[in-house]
Amino acid sequence: MTELVSNPAAAPWRDFYEMCKPRVVMLMLLTSLVGMFLAVPDMLPLDILIFGNLGIALVASSGAVVNHLIDRKIDLMMKRTHNRPVAQGRVEPRQAALFAIVIGVAGMAILLFLVNPLCAWLTLASFVGYAFIYTGYLKHATPQNIVIGGLSGAMPPLLGWSAVTGTIEADALILVLIIFAWTPPHFWALAIHRKDEYAKSGVPMLPVTHGEYVTKVHILIYTAVLVAVSVFPYFSGLSGLLYLISALLLGIGFMAWSSLLMFKPKPSTAMDTFRYSIVYLVLLFLALVIDHYLF
């Protein structure tokens, strides 16, 4: 493969912004905010709301930059990622590494000194889990990579909760469990859609190593687990009837898409299931907040 010539002087701010995976970080911040709101009976302290989410966002963005850095060679082989700044040489690896260090250290400093140490160390653990354990090892080691590595991506509600309370509590762990169960069907739907690209890149995603049928069975099973786990907040007393009804309705929708993917798929069904999974998570967590404050 022809080496791409980098031009560090021409790296615009948009490339650095793109390396932070802003859409992924925004979804993380939504779940972090929900963790914050649910941790208190009334409104949040303004300083925790601002500095907690700023620190979490910076450290999460640092992990995203490390992901761009480690995956720069396989990114070139995939349509979804081939135009990423580091892969294309618009940002040099050295620049990306320095950027990751600066924003990561800044985020940790904010959390340590303006929020609380527990939130800071939990955020650091999430960073290490995603940037190095998942991206650097698990992603290339096992087709169960997204299941094992999913814990780091499921941490934001706990980070938000601990930012407010300085504690780890059972209700916060339930929120983590919901995202942990959501991650496999969410990501495997995308992996089915991008199966050929993953095969070309050498990443052992489940559709590549075990085929689409086995992956669809896994998606259906994990979706059923997700629906069961999603009602835990109601039975723990964290939420009320509005949330329970919302969780069940949204879960029926997810099961419908997973079943369609399994039994009557069209070329677009995998991607449609992936898109619905994002809508599902956003609406589920918004229902938690609405239920918490209005009922």
C-alpha positions in Angstrom: 0.0 0.0 0.0 1.3 3.4 -0.9 2.5 5.5 2.0 0.5 8.7 2.5 2.6 11.9 3.0 1.4 13.8 6.0 1.3 17.6 6.1 1.3 18.7 9.8 1.1 22.4 9.0 -2.2 21.8 7.1 -4.1 20.1 9.9 -7.2 22.3 10.5 -9.1 22.4 13.8 -11.9 20.3 12.1 -9.5 17.3 12.0 -8.8 17.6 15.7 -12.5 17.9 16.4 -13.3 14.9 14.3 -10.7 12.8 16.1 -12.7 13.4 19.3 -15.6 11.5 17.9 -18.1 14.2 18.9 -21.3 12.3 18.2 -20.1 9.3 20.3 -19.0 11.6 23.1 -22.4 13.5 23.0 -24.2 10.2 23.5 -21.9 9.4 26.4 -22.6 12.8 27.9 -26.3 12.2 27.6 -26.0 9.1 29.7 -23.6 10.8 32.1 -26.1 13.6 32.5 -28.9 11.1 33.3 -26.7 9.6 35.9 -26.2 13.0 37.5 -29.9 13.9 37.4 -31.0 10.6 38.9 -28.4 10.9 41.7 -30.2 13.8 43.4 -33.8 14.5 44.2 -33.7 18.1 43.1 -31.6 20.1 40.7 -27.9 19.5 40.2 -25.2 21.8 41.6 -24.2 24.0 38.6 -20.4 23.5 39.1 -20.7 19.7 39.0 -23.0 19.9 36.0 -20.4 22.0 34.1 -17.1 20.7 35.3 -18.2 17.1 35.6 -19.3 16.9 32.1 -16.4 18.9 30.7 -13.9 16.7 32.4 -15.7 13.5 31.3 -15.9 14.8 27.7 -12.2 15.7 27.6 -11.1 12.3 28.8 -13.5 10.5 26.5 -12.3 12.6 23.6 -8.7 11.7 24.5 -9.7 8.0 24.3 -11.2 8.6 20.9 -8.0 10.2 19.6 -6.0 7.2 20.9 -8.5 5.0 19.0 -7.8 7.0 15.8 -4.0 6.7 16.4 -4.0 2.9 17.1 -6.4 2.0 14.3 -4.9 4.3 11.6 -3.8 1.4 9.4 -7.0 -0.6 9.5 -9.1 2.6 9.1 -7.7 3.0 5.6 -9.3 -0.4 4.7 -12.9 0.6 5.7 -15.3 2.9 3.9 -16.7 4.2 7.2 -13.3 5.2 8.5 -10.9 5.6 5.6 -11.0 9.4 5.6 -10.1 9.8 9.2 -7.5 12.5 9.8 -4.6 10.3 11.1 -5.3 7.5 8.6 -5.1 10.0 5.7 -2.0 11.8 7.1 -3.7 15.1 7.7 -2.7 14.8 11.3 0.6 13.2 12.2 0.7 10.4 14.8 2.9 12.5 17.0 0.4 15.4 16.8 -2.5 13.1 17.7 -0.6 11.6 20.6 0.3 15.1 22.0 -3.4 16.2 21.5 -4.7 13.1 23.4 -2.3 13.7 26.3 -3.1 17.4 26.6 -6.9 17.0 26.6 -6.8 13.8 28.7 -4.6 15.5 31.4 -6.8 18.6 31.3 -9.9 16.5 31.8 -8.4 14.5 34.7 -7.2 17.7 36.4 -10.8 19.1 36.2 -12.3 16.0 37.6 -9.6 15.6 40.4 -9.6 19.2 41.6 -13.1 20.6 40.7 -15.3 17.4 41.0 -14.0 14.5 43.1 -11.3 11.9 43.0 -13.7 8.9 42.7 -15.2 10.3 39.5 -11.7 11.1 38.2 -10.3 7.6 38.8 -13.4 5.9 37.4 -13.2 8.0 34.3 -9.5 7.1 33.9 -10.4 3.4 34.2 -13.0 3.9 31.5 -10.3 5.6 29.3 -7.8 2.8 29.8 -10.5 0.2 29.1 -11.5 1.7 25.8 -8.3 3.2 24.5 -5.9 0.5 25.3 -7.6 -2.7 26.5 -10.4 -2.7 23.9 -8.7 -0.8 21.0 -5.2 -2.0 21.5 -5.9 -5.7 22.4 -9.5 -7.1 22.6 -10.7 -5.7 19.3 -8.1 -7.8 17.5 -8.1 -10.8 19.8 -11.6 -12.2 20.0 -15.0 -12.0 18.3 -16.5 -11.3 21.7 -14.4 -8.0 21.7 -17.5 -5.7 21.9 -19.0 -7.7 24.8 -15.9 -7.8 27.0 -14.8 -4.3 26.0 -18.3 -2.9 26.3 -18.0 -2.2 30.1 -15.8 0.8 29.5 -18.4 2.3 27.1 -21.1 1.6 29.7 -19.5 3.6 32.4 -20.8 7.2 31.7 -23.9 6.9 33.9 -21.8 5.8 36.9 -19.3 8.6 36.1 -22.1 11.2 36.2 -23.6 9.6 39.4 -20.2 9.6 41.2 -19.5 13.2 40.1 -22.5 14.3 42.1 -22.4 11.9 45.1 -18.8 10.8 45.3 -20.1 7.2 45.7 -20.8 4.0 43.8 -24.4 2.9 44.4 -26.6 0.0 43.1 -28.9 2.2 41.1 -25.9 3.7 39.2 -24.7 0.2 38.4 -28.2 -0.7 37.0 -27.7 2.1 34.5 -24.3 0.7 33.6 -25.8 -2.7 33.1 -28.4 -1.3 30.7 -25.8 0.2 28.4 -23.6 -3.0 28.8 -26.5 -5.1 27.5 -27.4 -2.6 24.8 -23.9 -2.4 23.3 -23.7 -5.9 21.6 -26.9 -5.7 19.6 -26.2 -2.1 18.8 -22.7 -2.7 17.5 -23.2 -6.1 15.9 -26.0 -4.7 13.7 -23.4 -2.3 12.3 -20.9 -5.1 12.0 -23.3 -7.1 9.9 -23.7 -4.1 7.6 -19.9 -3.6 7.4 -19.0 -7.3 7.4 -16.9 -7.2 4.2 -14.9 -4.2 5.4 -14.2 -5.9 8.8 -13.1 -9.0 6.9 -10.8 -7.0 4.7 -9.3 -5.2 7.7 -8.6 -8.4 9.6 -10.7 -7.4 12.7 -12.4 -10.6 14.0 -15.9 -9.3 14.4 -18.5 -11.9 15.0 -20.2 -11.7 11.6 -16.7 -12.4 10.0 -15.7 -15.3 12.3 -19.0 -17.0 12.9 -21.2 -15.7 10.1 -24.3 -13.6 10.0 -26.8 -16.2 11.3 -24.9 -16.7 14.5 -24.5 -12.9 14.9 -28.3 -12.4 14.4 -29.0 -15.1 17.1 -26.7 -13.2 19.5 -28.4 -9.9 18.7 -31.8 -11.4 19.4 -30.6 -12.9 22.7 -28.9 -9.8 23.9 -31.9 -7.7 22.9 -34.1 -9.9 25.1 -31.6 -9.5 27.9 -31.6 -5.7 27.4 -35.4 -5.6 27.6 -35.3 -7.5 30.9 -32.6 -5.4 32.3 -34.2 -2.2 31.2 -37.1 -2.6 33.7 -34.7 -2.9 36.7 -34.9 0.8 37.5 -38.7 0.4 38.1 -38.3 -2.5 40.5 -35.4 -0.9 42.3 -37.5 2.2 43.0 -35.3 4.4 40.8 -38.1 5.2 38.4 -41.9 5.0 38.2 -44.7 3.8 35.9 -44.0 6.3 33.0 -40.5 4.9 32.7 -41.7 1.3 32.9 -44.2 1.8 30.1 -41.6 3.6 28.0 -39.0 0.9 28.5 -41.4 -1.9 27.5 -42.6 0.0 24.4 -39.1 0.8 23.3 -38.0 -2.7 24.1 -40.8 -4.2 21.9 -39.6 -1.9 19.1 -36.0 -3.2 19.5 -37.2 -6.8 19.6 -39.2 -6.2 16.4 -36.1 -4.9 14.6 -33.9 -7.7 15.9 -36.5 -10.2 14.8 -36.8 -8.6 11.4 -33.1 -8.8 11.1 -33.2 -12.5 12.0 -36.1 -13.7 10.0 -36.9 -11.3 7.2 -33.9 -9.1 6.5 -33.6 -6.7 3.7 -30.3 -5.1 2.6 -31.0 -2.1 4.8 -32.3 -3.9 7.9 -29.0 -4.2 9.7 -28.3 -0.5 9.4 -31.9 0.4 10.3 -31.6 -1.8 13.4 -28.3 0.0 14.3 -30.0 3.4 13.9 -33.0 2.3 16.0 -30.7 1.2 18.8 -29.4 4.8 19.1 -32.9 6.2 19.2 -33.8 3.5 21.7 -31.0 4.5 24.1 -31.7 8.2 23.8 -35.4 7.9 24.5 -34.9 5.3 27.3 -32.6 7.6 29.2 -34.8 10.7 28.6 -37.7 8.7 29.9 -35.7 8.1 33.1 -35.1 11.8 33.6 -38.7 12.9 32.8 -40.1 10.2 35.2 -37.6 11.3 37.9 -38.6 15.0 37.8 -42.3 15.0 36.8 -43.7 11.9 38.6 
